[in-house]
Amino acid sequence: MNFNLLIENITNPALLFFVLGIIAVVLKSDLEIPANSSKFISLYLLFAIGFKGGQELSNEKFTLEIAWSMLFGISISILIPLYTFFILRRKLSVFDSGAIAAAYGSVSAVTFVTAVSYLESQQMALHGHMVAIMALMESPAIIVGLILISLYNKEETNQIKKREVLKHSFTNGSVLLILGSLIIGLLASAKQAEGIKPFTNDLFKGFLAIFLLDMGITSGRKLKSFFSFGWFPFLFALLIPLINGSIFAILSSIVTHDVANRFVFAILAASASYIAVPAAMKITVPKANPGLYLPMALAVSFPINITIGMPLYFLIVQNS
């Protein structure tokens, strides 16, 4: 294995800010990012990725490969909840299993954003249609997770409000913003896009570093109580991203041979949602424990993906 990739990722300033956030919690520092600032930065990152993706997409021709790639992405978000649900059911309740399965089938926009930065460090560009695929992968996993809960839930008093979850999965703020920004970027001319380029491009890495600092602080706070649930959730959150990412890094060669696209597919398969899915589960499955699925996605899977995962998936797609 090429350890230079691992070392390069570990010494990335954005990742080190994430580690600093965890250290701040361990040291019981009062360091924190104000909630409003954190929300603004997350919205900015989604906007910048969506807009740049739209600009890239405007230079691409819709091909059969792009169509198959979209179907492949949706298939990933359907398949992962199906098999992870039954792994989780061995130890956890129907509600927790469904919520966690949905989280791991869905995608993390922040992991995706970090992956874009990683691609840039390898002198590779993100293709615009991969932004659209990421947005398309949010909803199917949520729907599959809720269907599984409905099928295996024996408590009639806890039936899911299907109309609410369908509406939420398609109008979720992060999905709406990234798709909207993608369309605006697609419609804008190169000259029009040049006017906001300093905002969408030059500031991106700085905002990402501050946002990961905030993610580190949030992860550090959640990790402490998470260990009270035993080793099974921790091992699942540690291993499943690496397994999913590696499997779909290999399988992605079926639909594309582009290294950047295959790397993004691996990241999307490996990442777990800690924004869209928790919001949906809070509305529709209140019996699912956020003290489980939130720390699993944010405090375990997210760090493993941005430290070990990214160099591993990149190595796989380069050599398969």
Secondary structure, DSSP 4 states (H G I P E B T S, - for coil): --HHHHHHHHT-HHHHHHHHHHHHHHTT------HHHHHHHHHHHHHHHHHHHHHHHHTSPP-HHHHHHHHHHHHHHHHHHHHHHHHHTTTS-HHHHHHHHHHHHS--HHHHHHHHHHHHHTT----HHHHHHHHHTHHHHHHHHHHHHHHH---GGG---HHHHHHHHHH-HHHHHHHHHHHHHHHS-HHHHHTTHIIIIITHHHHHHHHHHHHHHHHHHHHHHHGGG-HHHHHHHHHHHHHHHHHHHHHGGGT---HHHHHHHHHHHH---SSHHHHHHHHH-TTS-HHHHHHIIIIIIHHHIIIIIHHHHHHHHH--
